[in-house]
């Protein structure tokens, strides 16, 4: 290979390495955009306890979600989404309890829609003839919600943080019968 070609090839390699280093350093220095907690808001609507099968039940918390943006939004579980519990005791976040969106929801710009959070857990449904039937159902629900101040949905790709506030203090067991 001629001396001029070697020099040109070396120059090209140095340029490529410098470009890669600059891109790598720049990517490491860019900070992610902050969480947007006002784009989508939620208000508590109600709760329901459902028997899923012989050994499992779920608490469903219904919310009205409001899209305050000029863009449509899809609220769904996925690899970029996470629901965590905001603890009543100190406001910290916990992922110890499995909470998820019950179903995906399309939320048009400047409109509202209903969504439900679902908390599944092992539970042997008591017989309706059991004198402590209502107490057992109430205890099951209270054990799932007693430590929760709110639930928070994090959409990591859009950087949306949606707080689902409590409201279940008034929880009534009127709709607790098996479906």
C-alpha positions as CSV (number, residue, x, y, z in Angstrom):
1,X,0.0,0.0,0.0
2,X,1.3,3.4,-0.8
3,X,2.3,5.9,1.8
4,X,-0.5,8.4,0.8
5,X,-3.2,5.6,1.1
6,X,-1.9,4.6,4.5
7,X,-2.1,8.2,5.7
8,X,-5.6,8.6,4.4
9,X,-6.7,5.4,6.0
10,X,-5.2,6.4,9.3
11,X,-6.9,9.8,9.1
12,X,-10.2,8.1,8.4
13,X,-9.8,5.8,11.4
14,X,-8.9,8.6,13.7
15,X,-11.9,10.6,12.5
16,X,-14.2,7.6,13.1
17,X,-12.8,7.0,16.6
18,X,-13.1,10.7,17.5
19,X,-16.7,10.8,16.3
20,X,-17.6,7.7,18.3
21,X,-16.0,9.1,21.4
22,X,-17.8,12.4,21.0
23,X,-21.1,10.7,20.5
24,X,-20.5,8.4,23.5
25,X,-19.5,11.3,25.8
26,X,-22.4,13.5,24.6
27,X,-24.9,10.6,25.2
28,X,-23.5,10.2,28.8
29,X,-23.8,13.9,29.5
30,X,-27.4,14.4,28.3
31,X,-29.9,14.3,31.1
32,X,-33.3,12.8,30.6
33,X,-36.2,15.2,30.4
34,X,-37.9,15.6,33.8
35,X,-41.0,13.6,34.7
36,X,-44.2,15.3,33.6
37,X,-46.8,14.9,36.4
38,X,-49.4,17.3,35.1
39,X,-50.0,16.1,31.6
40,X,-52.3,13.2,32.7
41,X,-54.1,13.4,36.0
42,X,-56.4,10.9,37.7
43,X,-59.3,11.0,40.2
44,X,-60.6,8.1,42.2
45,X,-64.1,6.7,41.2
46,X,-64.5,3.5,43.2
47,X,-63.4,0.0,44.1
48,X,-64.6,-3.5,43.5
49,X,-63.4,-6.9,44.8
50,X,-63.7,-9.8,42.4
51,X,-63.2,-13.5,42.8
52,X,-60.9,-14.6,40.0
53,X,-60.8,-18.4,40.7
54,X,-60.9,-20.7,43.7
55,X,-57.6,-19.4,45.1
56,X,-57.3,-15.8,43.9
57,X,-59.1,-12.5,44.1
58,X,-58.4,-9.0,42.8
59,X,-59.1,-5.5,44.0
60,X,-60.0,-3.2,41.1
61,X,-59.6,0.6,41.7
62,X,-61.4,2.7,39.1
63,X,-60.2,6.1,38.1
64,X,-61.2,8.9,35.7
65,X,-58.0,9.9,33.8
66,X,-57.8,13.4,32.2
67,X,-55.4,14.2,29.3
68,X,-54.4,17.8,29.6
69,X,-52.2,17.7,26.5
70,X,-52.8,18.4,22.8
71,X,-51.7,14.9,21.9
72,X,-53.4,11.5,22.1
73,X,-52.0,9.2,24.6
74,X,-52.1,5.4,25.1
75,X,-52.1,4.2,28.7
76,X,-50.9,0.6,28.7
77,X,-48.7,-1.9,30.6
78,X,-45.5,-2.7,28.8
79,X,-41.7,-2.8,29.3
80,X,-41.5,1.0,29.6
81,X,-44.4,1.2,32.1
82,X,-44.4,0.6,35.8
83,X,-47.0,1.1,38.6
84,X,-45.7,1.6,42.1
85,X,-47.3,2.2,45.5
86,X,-46.7,5.5,47.2
87,X,-46.5,4.6,50.9
88,X,-48.6,6.4,53.4
89,X,-46.0,6.3,56.2
90,X,-43.3,8.4,54.4
91,X,-44.4,9.0,50.8
92,X,-41.7,6.7,49.4
93,X,-42.3,4.4,46.5
94,X,-42.5,0.7,46.7
95,X,-42.9,-2.1,44.1
96,X,-43.5,-4.9,46.7
97,X,-47.1,-5.2,45.7
98,X,-48.0,-6.2,42.2
99,X,-50.2,-3.4,40.8
100,X,-51.0,-3.1,37.1
101,X,-53.4,-1.5,34.7
102,X,-56.4,-3.7,34.2
103,X,-56.6,-3.0,30.5
104,X,-55.0,-0.6,28.0
105,X,-56.8,2.7,27.4
106,X,-56.8,5.2,24.5
107,X,-56.9,8.7,25.9
108,X,-57.6,11.4,23.2
109,X,-56.1,14.9,23.5
110,X,-58.0,17.1,26.0
111,X,-60.4,14.3,27.0
112,X,-61.1,11.8,29.8
113,X,-61.5,8.1,30.1
114,X,-62.0,5.4,32.7
115,X,-59.2,3.0,33.7
116,X,-58.8,0.5,36.5
117,X,-55.8,-0.6,38.5
118,X,-55.7,-4.2,39.5
119,X,-54.2,-5.8,42.6
120,X,-54.3,-9.6,42.4
121,X,-53.5,-11.8,45.3
122,X,-54.1,-15.3,46.6
123,X,-57.3,-15.5,48.5
124,X,-59.7,-18.4,49.3
125,X,-63.1,-16.9,48.9
126,X,-65.3,-17.6,51.9
127,X,-68.6,-19.3,51.7
128,X,-71.5,-16.8,51.7
129,X,-73.0,-18.8,54.6
130,X,-69.9,-18.0,56.6
131,X,-70.9,-15.5,59.4
132,X,-67.6,-13.7,59.0
133,X,-68.0,-13.4,55.2
134,X,-68.1,-9.6,55.0
135,X,-65.3,-9.3,57.6
136,X,-63.0,-11.6,55.6
137,X,-63.7,-9.7,52.4
138,X,-63.1,-6.3,54.1
139,X,-59.9,-7.6,55.7
140,X,-58.6,-8.8,52.3
141,X,-59.2,-5.4,50.7
142,X,-57.8,-3.5,53.7
143,X,-54.6,-5.5,53.7
144,X,-54.0,-4.6,50.1
145,X,-54.7,-0.8,50.6
146,X,-53.8,0.0,54.2
147,X,-50.2,1.1,53.5
148,X,-51.0,2.9,50.2
149,X,-51.3,6.7,50.0
150,X,-51.6,6.5,46.2
151,X,-50.4,4.5,43.2
152,X,-48.1,6.0,40.6
153,X,-47.8,5.0,37.0
154,X,-44.5,5.8,35.3
155,X,-44.3,5.8,31.5
156,X,-40.6,5.9,31.0
157,X,-40.7,6.5,27.2
158,X,-42.9,9.6,27.4
159,X,-41.6,10.5,30.9
160,X,-45.2,10.8,32.2
161,X,-45.9,10.3,35.9
162,X,-49.6,9.7,36.7
163,X,-50.6,9.7,40.3
164,X,-53.7,7.6,41.2
165,X,-54.8,9.1,44.6
166,X,-56.5,7.3,47.4
167,X,-60.2,7.6,48.0
168,X,-60.9,4.1,49.3
169,X,-61.3,5.2,52.9
170,X,-65.0,5.3,52.2
171,X,-64.8,1.8,50.7
172,X,-68.0,0.0,51.1
173,X,-68.4,-3.8,50.7
174,X,-71.8,-3.6,48.9
175,X,-70.4,-5.1,45.6
176,X,-68.2,-7.7,47.2
177,X,-70.2,-10.7,46.1
178,X,-68.6,-13.2,43.7
179,X,-69.3,-12.6,40.0
